[in-house]
Amino acid sequence: MTDTAQRTLAQGGMTPDVAHSAPSDVLTPADRYGDLFVAVQSQRIFPDSKTFVDCAPLRAPQEIMRRYREDAAKPGFDLAQFVVTHFTLERTPPSAYVADPAQGLVAHIDGLWDVLMREPDAHPADSSLLPLPRAYVVPGGRFHELYYWDSYFTMLGLAHSGRHDLLVSMADNFSFLIDTYGHIPNGNRTYYLSRSQPPVYALMVALFESHGVARALRYLPHLRREYDYWMAGEASLRPGDAYRHLVRLPDGALLNRYWDERETPREEGYLEDVTTALDAPRRRAGEVYRDLRAGAASGWDFSSRWLANANDLSSIRTTAILPVDLNSFLYAAETQIARLSEAGGDAETARAFALRAQARRDAMTRYLWSDAQGAFVDYDWQLGAPRPQLSAAMAAPLFVGLASREQAHRSAATMAQRMLAAGGLRTTETSSLQQWDPPNGWAPLQWIGIHGLRKYGEHRLANDIAHRWLCTVSSLYARESKLVEKYSLHTSDAMSASGGSGGEYPLQDGFGWTNGVVRRLMGEHPDHHAHRVRARQ
């Protein structure tokens, strides 16, 4: 634990106790197992690259490596058998939960929270799992750990389900991560420490306060520290230069991008990344790996939004792009820090952050607002030009209250005309093999779109999107008795609604953020026919 974490405890902040958890360090599986890791991933010992990096060793890693180097040199060495002998797969905790076909969606979701909950004492020694002080909720399926931006949307549902116990736990966990590592990683795995995800901690803090979990002022030091992580290098950055998450544009304006500290293949997608880099002969492999990692940090992994060629993942250029949603979330952090500083009696800091928020808003209007398209778009700072395609991220400036009234109403018109599908709000306008493109729709984007529109009085379109999404989710629930990670938006008809497709892994059941958004929307639409849907078995 860092000195900062110890000071927080001494000052009467959160009181996490990780003494019961197994010791952990920050070595990733690739760092720890070297050539063994490369062999396992390259030979595809497991169909999913994430499986091995989530395994726990059955003996000391040093001993495993000693045995591997001895055994691998022997004739007839069986790598798969060696892995089975020396590692154990991470398994989902047993649960007595069985979906009841007589249950409606609300009861089904409320019953799933405990199924998706993990306790901190389940941390295995020397695994990639980073210990947390409190219970937490995972997405489900292949995702056995806490995820940063997923959790905000999960928390929306926890709050509406009355699970304030888990809200408190999640609040302490995220504060602990900031205190311990200086930022909130993508997830609580060692191989996620080199990057974060969309910075929605300020939104979480507002949620905690609105539901009486804790006063937002309590989290101001954590908000400041996370903000410093995103703004590192600001003082020495010259116009036209970039450093980590930060870009200073030619006129001196500052905007942010997604970034990862490493330029190696993602450990949870090792073989996929190596293969992708081989398809980019004109680019250095490390550059491709960095952009793939930054794409994962965005949460949109992957999307034509980050690609020079929608049909070629190796053309990814995430670090060259200043995203609408990332900068909107940082605007929300700046306004929240200004508000809380004022409430805490620090007028000087309040003024400084109000000015920062206004400067970001002005820069986003200059660089990210497209008058021709009537929408906010991403900006390619390396090419000095806005990205031509629209994405559902256009709703983020509305969601955080950054857009002007005119921008919001023009955005609503563009959204209705170009981003609306039968089953909800499209991700982008460009179909591809990537999962963050049509025909897929995702719960967090529906929420951001719906509530961004409502903030500016666009209730008819907001209600239309909510209706389409609830029809999509409830239709699949009626047929298959489950909620899933993503949905195809081609239809919301009960007989043909389906889960989404594309990406690097099969469709996952569960599912944390779908449950959270749907649970909250069901509360906001008490008369919607989705309340009357029952599963058929």
N, C-alpha and C positions, 0 to 999 in steps of 0.2 A: 504494500500500500504506500502511496506517495505521501510526502510531507503535507501536501494540501489536504488529502483525505483525512489525515490524522488531526490536522487543525480543525477541520470541519466537525469532526466528532467532539473534539475538546470544546468547541464553541456551542455545543448543544444542537447541532443540526441533525441530519439523519443519523441513525444509529445502526448501521449495517454490521452484522456479525458474520464474518466468513471463516471463523476459526474452525467450524465444523467441516468446511470444504477441503478437498484435497489440494495440496500445493499446486500452483500453476506458474508457468513462466510464459513468455511471449514468443517462444520458438514456434514457427509454423511447421507443418509436416514436411515441407520441402527442406527447410532449414535443418530439421532434426534428423531426417532419414536420407537426405542426399540422393545417392545413386539408387538406393532401394525405392525411394519415392518415384523417381523417374522411370524405373523399370516397371513398377506396378501400374502406373498411369499409362505409360506408352504401350504396354502389352494388353491393356484393357482387361485386367484381371476382374474388374467389376464393370457391368454395363454403364453405370453412372459414375462419373469422375468424382462426385461428391462423397461416395461411399467410403473410400479409403481414408480421405482426410478427416472423416468423422469417426473412424475406428479408434478404439482405445488399446494400448499395448498391454499384453498379459505379463510382461516382465519389464525390467528397466530398459529404456531405449538404447543405452550404450551396449547392453548385453545383446539385444536384438541385432544391432549393427555388427557386433563382433561375430555373431553366428552367421549372419548373412554373408559377410565377406569370406568366411571360411567355406560355407556350404555352396555359394554361388560358383565357386571354382571347381566343384566336383562334377564328374560326369553324371548326366541324368537329373540335374537339379530341377526341382519342381517349384517354381515361384508361387503358384497358386496355393500349393499345400503349405509352403513356408508361411505365407500370410495367414492362412487359417490357423496354423499352429501358434503364431505369435501375436495375433490381434483378435479382438472381439468386435463384432459389428455393433453399432449403436442401435438399440432396439426401442421401439415405442413402449412406454410404460403400460402395463396391463390396465384395462378398463372394463367395467361391467356394463358400460353404456351400450344400449341397442336402440336404434332409431324406431320409434313407435309410429306406425302408419296413421294412427289416429291423431297425431300431433300436428298442429299448425306450425308455420315457420317460426313464430315467436318462441313457442315452447321448445322447439327443436334447437334453436340457437342458444337459448338460455341453458339447455341441458349440455351443450357442447363446451361451455367455458371450462369446466373442470377437466374435461377430456384433453383440452389443449393446454392446460396448465402444467408447468414443470416446477419442481421444488429444487432449491439450490443444493440440497444434500445429495442430489443425483450426479454430482460432478465427478467423473472418473479421473484418477491420477494420470498425468502426462498425456492427456488427450488434448485436442485442439479447443475444447470447450473452455471458455473463460468463466470463472465462478462469478456468481451474482449473489447479493445478500438476501434477496427476497424472491418469492414465487413470481413467475412470469408466464405470459401466454405466447405460445408459438403459432406460426401460421397453420401448420399441419402438413400431412404428406411427407415429402422428403426433407422438410424444413423443421429441424428439431431444436432450433435455437431462437433467441430473441432477435427480431429485426427492427431497425430504427424506424423508418417511415411507415412500415406496415403497422407498427404498434399504435401510432396515433389514430388510425382508422379503426383498429381493433378497440381502442379505448372509448371511441364514440359509442360502440355497442355495449361495452362493459358498464359505462355510465348509465345507459338507458335500461340495462338489465338490473340496475341496483347493486352491481358488484363493486362497491367502493373499496372493499378490501383489496381487490386486485389493482384498482387505480392507485391506491397508496403504495402498494408493492412496486408497481411499475415506475411511479414517480421516484422512489428511492433508488431503484436500479439504474435509471438513466442518470440521476445525479451522481451515483457511485462511479459510473463509467466515465463521466466527465472529470471527476476528482482523481480517478486512478490513471486514466490514459490521456487526459487533456482534450478529449473529444468523444463523441459517441460513434463507435465504429459501425460499419455496415451491419454487423451482427456480433454476438458474443462468441466469436471464434478467433483464434490467433491469426488465421489466414485472412481475416477481415480487418485487422487492425490498421492496415496501410491506407484505408479509405473510410469515408463516412457514407452517408446517404442524404437525400433531401433534408435540409435542416429544419425540422418541424418541432423542435423542442419548445420554441416560444408558443406554438399553438397548443402543445401539451400543457404548458404552464397555465395558459388561459382556461383550458378545460378543467384542470385541477381546481382552480379558484371558482369557476362557475358552478361546479358541483359540490363545493364545500369540502373538498379533499384537503386542501392546504392553501394558505394565502400565497398569492403569486410572488410577493416580495421576498419570500423565503428563498426563491430560486434565482434571484438576481445575480449572485456571484457565479452561478453555473451558466447562466445565460451569457454573462460577460466572457467567461473563459471559453465557451464554445465559439462565440463570435470572434475572439482573438485567433482561434484555430483557422477559421475561414479567411481571416484578413491578414494572416502572417505575411511579412515582407512589404507591407504597405509603405512604410516610411522611405525605403530606398528604391522604390520602383519608378522607373523613368517612363515617360510617354512612349507607347509602342511596345513596351516590354511586358512579360508575364512572369509570375513566380507562383508556383504551386496553384492554389485556387484562384489567384487574383490576376487581373489584367488591367493595366492602365492604358486607356485609349489615347489616340493622338492629341485630343483636346484636354487631356489630364483627368478625364472621368474614370472612375473605378467601377468595374463590374466583375462578376465572379463566373467561374467555370467549374466543371467537375474535374477531379484529379485523383490520382492514386500515387503513393510514394514509390511504388515498385514498377519496374518495366520488365517483368518476367511473366510467363503465363499464369493466369489465375489457377490456383491450386485445385479449386473445386471444378475447374473446366480446363484442365491442363492439356489434354490431347486435342480438344476442340480448338484451343487457342494456337497451339503449335501448327495444326492443320491450316487454320485461317491465315497465319503469318506466311506460310509457304505459298499461299495464293497471292501474295503482295510482293512480287520480286523487286519492284522499284522502291520499296520502303524498307528501312531497317526494321528487323523483327521487334526490337525493343520498343520502337514507336508504335507498332501495331498493338503490342501487349499493353502498353500504357493506355492507349485509347480504348481497348476492350475493357480494361479495368475501370477507367473513368466512366464508360458506359454502364458498367455494373453499379458504380457509385451513384449514378443518376436514378437508379431504380427502374429505368426503362431499358432493361437488358434483354433483347436489343430491339432497335427500331430504325426505320429508314430516316428518322429524324437526325441520326448521327452519321449517316452514310453519304459519301459522294455519289455512289451508285446503289440504288435501292436493292439491286439484285446481287450485290457483292459485299459481304460482311468485311472483307479485307480492306475495303475503302473507308472504313470507319475513321472519323476525325473528331471525336468527342471533345478533345482538349482545345480544338480550334473554335469551339462554339460557345457563345454566351447564352445560356438558356433562360427563357422567360420565367419558368417556374422557380428555378434556383434563386434568381435575383428577387423574385416576389417573396419567397420565404425569408430571405435575408432582410428585405424591407420590413417584414412583419417582426423580425427579431429586433431591428433597430427601433421601431416604434414602441415595442414592448419594453425594451431597456430604457427608452426615454420616459415612458409612463411610470415605470416602477421606480426609476431614479427620482423622479419628481415626488412620488408618494413617499419615498424614503428620506426626503429632505435634501437631496443632492441636486440642486438646481443647475449647477454647472454641467454635470454629466447629462442631465436631462436635455439641456439646450444643445450640447454637442451631438447627442444621438438624434435629436429632432433634425438637426442640420444634415447629418449623415443620411437619414431617411429621405429628406427632400432632395439631396444630391443624387441619390440612387434613382428616385422617381424621375428626376429631370433627365438623367442619363438613359433610363429605359425609354422615356418618351422620344429622345433623339435617335437612339439606336435600335430599339426593339419594336416601336410602334410603326406599323405599315399603314399609311393613309390610303394607299391604293387597295389594300386588301381589307381594310376596316377591321384590323385585328393586330394583336401583339404577336410577333414572330421571333424566332431565335436569330442571333447575329453571328456571322462568321468573322471573327476579328482578324484572322490571318488573311482572308481575302478582302476584308474591308467592305462587306456587303451583307445585307439581310438574307437569311435563308428563305427560299421561295415558298416552301411548303407550310401548310397550316398543321397544327396539332392541337390536341385537347388542352395542352399547356396554356393556350391563349386565355383560358378562364382563370388562371392563377392570379393575375393582377386584379381581377374583380374580387376574387376570394379574399384577398388581403386588404382590399379597400384602396389600392394604389391608383386604379384607373380613374380618369375624369368621368363625369356623367356622359359626355358625348362619346368617349372611347368605349364605355360600358355598353351603351345602347347600340353603337355600331358593331361591337363585338357580338352582342346578342343576335343581331340580324345576320351576321356572317355565320355564326354558330348554327342558327336555324336552317340556313340555306345550304351549308356545305358540310357540317359536322354531325348532323342528326341521322341516325340509322333506325331501322325498325325496332331494334332492341335497346336503344340507348344512345349515348354519346360516343362517336367514333374516337379512336386513338389518334390516327392521322388520316390523310386522304389517300395514302399510297399503300397498296397491297404489296406484301412481300412474304418471304419465308420467316420473318421475325415475329415474335409473339406480341410486340408492342406496335402492331400495325393491324389494319383491317384483315379479316372481319372481326377481330377480337375487341371486346370491351372489358374494362377493368373497374372495379368498385371505387377505388380512390378518385379516379378521374370523373366518375359520375357525381361523387360528393362535391368535389371542387367546383364542377360546372354548375350543379344545382344551387349550391349556396353562394357561389359568386354571383349568379344571376339574381338571386333573391335579395342580395345586399343592395342591388340597384333597382329594385322594384320590378324586375322582369319575371313576375310570378307565373305567368302563363307558360312560358317556355320552360322554366324550372320544374313546374308540375308535370309538364309533358315528358321531360326526360326522366323524372322520378317514376312516372307511370310506366313508361316503356321498360325501364330497368327492373322494376318490381315484377312486371309481367314476365320478363325473361327469366329471372331467378326463380320465381314461383312455378313457372311452367316446367323447368327442369327438375325442381324439387318434387313436383307432383308425379313425375314419371320415374325418377331415380332415387328419391328420398335423401338427397344430399345437396350441399352447396359446394361450389368448386372455385378454383383460383381465378379463372377468367371465363368469359362467355362469348360465343359467336353472336353477333348482333344482326345477322341476316334476317331473323324472324323472332317473334316472341310467342309464336303459336305453340300451344301445349304439346302438340304431337311432333313438332320438329325442332323445338328449342334444343340447343346443344352447347356443350362446353367448348372453350376455345382450343386453338391448335397452334402449331409452330413452335419455334424455339428449340432449346437444347435438351429438354426432358419432357416426359409425358405429362398430361394434364393432372394436376394435383387436387385431391379432395381436402376438405377441412371446413372452411378455410378462413383464417383469422380476419382479414380485412373485409372479405365479402360478408361474413357474419356481422361484423361491426357496423358497416354501412347499411346493410339491409335492416338490421335491428333498429337502428336509429330512424331510417326512413319509414319503417312500419309504424313507429311511434308518431311520426309527423303526419302520417296518412292513415288514421284509424279506420276509415271507411273503405279503404282500398280492398278490392276483391282478393288480393293476395292473402289477407287474413283468413279467408275461408278455404284456402287450398289445403288439401291433405295429400299425403304421399300414397301412391298406389304400389302395392307389392303383390 
